[in-house]
Amino acid sequence: MKDRFNEGIRIEDARGTLREACSPLGADVDFNNYSILPGFTDVHVHLREPGFSYKGTIMAGTRAAAAGGFTHVLSMPNLDPVPDSLEHLRVQTEIIERDACISVHPLGSLTRGEKGLEVSEIEALAPYVAGFSDDGVGVMDDGLMKEAMERVKAAGSIVIAHCEDTRFPRESHEAEYRQLARDLDLAARTGCPFHMCHVSTAESIRLIREAKRAGLDVTVETAPHYLTLSNENLEDDGRFKMNPPIKTRRDRQVLLEALQDGTIDMIATDHAPHSAEEKAKGFAGSAYGIVGLETAFPVLYTKLVREGVLPLQRLVELLTTAPNQRFRIESRMPEETDPAPTFSVWDLEHPYRIRPEHFLSKGWSTPFEGWEVYGKCMMTVAGGKVVYKR
Ligand code: DOR
């Protein structure tokens, strides 16, 4: 056990309890050689069911999450049917109840069918969803976004915004930060809690910083690929194609600084599986989206913690307490006599290569293929059940 990595995480307290907690589970893990971390929460995951099970399923997606140490995920609403009403949401929750091996918290859509023409049934959905998003597309109509924010606020929920102004080229900085500026203005006027998805530009960071300074109820996530790659690393391969696209080296540097100074609140993967054919059409022709659940912690631990950008404790906060507080998710490290512990067990000492053919996810496309990383998930326990074991 390398305690320098675990400073502040009460591993010492937990170890004895865990050994006891795990023996009835049939889990014979040698806790002396591994590190124990809380189960992670990913607030940005595409599970693809209902509607797109050829790309991914709730069963495969939650197994991939467990293999990456995640015990809670928020599922994005770009599905068929889109969860814009209780009736449509129920189609998804029935599959979750049947097939999910970890906790899945669905999001409702902001607009009907994510078409940006009419606000969803916010009041009916609010008690059953973790928030509202039209992820995959920006809401272009200012009046409609204002109405959505007013109703989300009144319902006691939160807007989770994919900021993309389609009047600008998708790869431009403007596409992201111009719509963010509009949204922050609406959040100030309506008082609606606002969370920005997958920030990728320096300009957006400046706007978020100003909004936080002005006291707005605003948070933001970024993803591992924006923190570890720049557009200089792009290859003509679908593995590098996602929305928003990866920006410049300077943007990446600004994101890292924003992570260090707390402007960025959490890290989420934007796990977005597609079929092999959809990702085999080169950079220009492939679908937008890469998988991320099984590589997030190893990539972040290797590139940020081991290279001295962040302490491990801060990385763990970005993946646990920060998202859990924002989205009111209950998840805790095991305490004495806890009958239902939630945690993950990691080998942080032995490097290995990322091999997508070993993923449990249905989609395999990742820019991290072949990377040598540290951080191998040995076991994940959610609510006292072993949900992944190597
Ligand atoms: O890369 C992406 N994939 N970005 C999005 O906004 C949507 C997602 C998807 O659903 O495939």
Residues whose N, C-alpha, C, O or C-beta is under 5 A from the ligand:
A	BS01	DOR	H46 D135 G136 M242 N243 P244 A272 Y288 G289 I290
